[in-house]
Amino acid sequence: QAQLAESGGGLVQAGGSLKLSCGASGRILRIFDMRWYRQAPGNERKLVATISKNGETNYDEAVKGRFIISRDDAKNSAHLQMNNLNLDDTGVYYCNANVLTKLDQTHRVLDVWGQGTLVTVSV
């Protein structure tokens, strides 16, 4: 199996910055797309940023120009640099990835989620 673990969340003032990290572990052969989702209080989980195996990135319009997603395949990790944070960025941030693993002699692509890390932006 494979697991993801996020870190880097916390309390920050509006206009500040935070960098989230996501580390993958377990029986990993390859990681394809990696994504960051955000779930604000009372709202559905929403895709914030995606980075492909080739490094192509996509962002939600609400964070474009402020957030930067990156990955380090040597360390099986991804990061989300968040700048100029505002109150609407508050929420639990989840890392998600499509991971190629081998289970019972069979190659499988798993959709793996982390447990989330809380980001709170204050005035």
Secondary structure in CASP SS format (residue, H / E / C, confidence):
PFRMAT SS
TARGET T0000
AUTHOR 0000-0000-0000
METHOD secondary structure of the structure
MODEL  1
Q C 1.00
A E 1.00
Q E 1.00
L E 1.00
A E 1.00
E E 1.00
S E 1.00
G C 1.00
G C 1.00
G E 1.00
L E 1.00
V E 1.00
Q E 1.00
A C 1.00
G C 1.00
G C 1.00
S C 1.00
L E 1.00
K E 1.00
L E 1.00
S E 1.00
C E 1.00
G E 1.00
A E 1.00
S E 1.00
G E 1.00
R C 1.00
I C 1.00
L C 1.00
R E 1.00
I E 1.00
F E 1.00
D E 1.00
M E 1.00
R E 1.00
W E 1.00
Y E 1.00
R E 1.00
Q E 1.00
A C 1.00
P C 1.00
G C 1.00
N C 1.00
E C 1.00
R C 1.00
K E 1.00
L E 1.00
V E 1.00
A E 1.00
T E 1.00
I E 1.00
S C 1.00
K C 1.00
N C 1.00
G C 1.00
E C 1.00
T E 1.00
N E 1.00
Y E 1.00
D C 1.00
E C 1.00
A C 1.00
V C 1.00
K C 1.00
G C 1.00
R C 1.00
F E 1.00
I E 1.00
I E 1.00
S E 1.00
R E 1.00
D E 1.00
D H 1.00
A H 1.00
K H 1.00
N C 1.00
S E 1.00
A E 1.00
H E 1.00
L E 1.00
Q E 1.00
M E 1.00
N C 1.00
N C 1.00
L C 1.00
N C 1.00
L H 1.00
D H 1.00
D H 1.00
T C 1.00
G E 1.00
V E 1.00
Y E 1.00
Y E 1.00
C E 1.00
N E 1.00
A E 1.00
N E 1.00
V E 1.00
L E 1.00
T E 1.00
K E 1.00
L E 1.00
D C 1.00
Q C 1.00
T E 1.00
H E 1.00
R E 1.00
V E 1.00
L E 1.00
D E 1.00
V E 1.00
W E 1.00
G C 1.00
Q C 1.00
G C 1.00
T E 1.00
L E 1.00
V E 1.00
T E 1.00
V E 1.00
S E 1.00
V C 1.00
END
